[in-house]
Amino acid sequence: MFRKLIIAAIAVLGISAAASARDGYTRDISILPTAARTVIADNFKAKVSVIKVDKSFGRVSEYEVILTDGTEISFDKAGNWENIEVRADGAVPAKFVPAAITKYIKDNQRGQKIVSIEREKNGYDIELTNGIEMKFSKDGTFLRYDD
């Protein structure tokens, strides 16, 4: 009997935590951390269309911003960019791409632009206009093609 009460209490707590952890949507750029607002203002001409605030256990875990031109930018809870995706006819601003990666793409994938860059703990994931996905180390060294 006692064991069933414990399990029921845990279930209720889990449901309560999930209910309070709802994601939210807004157009109010002021909810973004200063670092995220600065990245958008300094590097993108399009305006914010919508911001999705991802929550985990009731706390902000990530911000997903969609701009009016279709660009999608993900920021961590501190406002550091994690992922930038642009339309196929665009290119990720050069400021976000390490010079070594830019050089490698220019030398080995002529005419291709970077349409997606994801910053990870160990390096970068890149997608080109032709759909090729590549992995690079933190210092911009090519590691492999990805699928």
Secondary structure, DSSP 8 states (H G I E B T S, - for coil): -HHHHHHHHHHHHHHHHHHHT--EEE--GGGS-HHHHHHHHHH--S-EEEEEEEEETTEEEEEEEEETTS-EEEEETTS-EEEEE--TTS---GGGS-HHHHHHHHHHSTT--EEEEEEETTEEEEEETTS-EEEEETT--EEEEE-
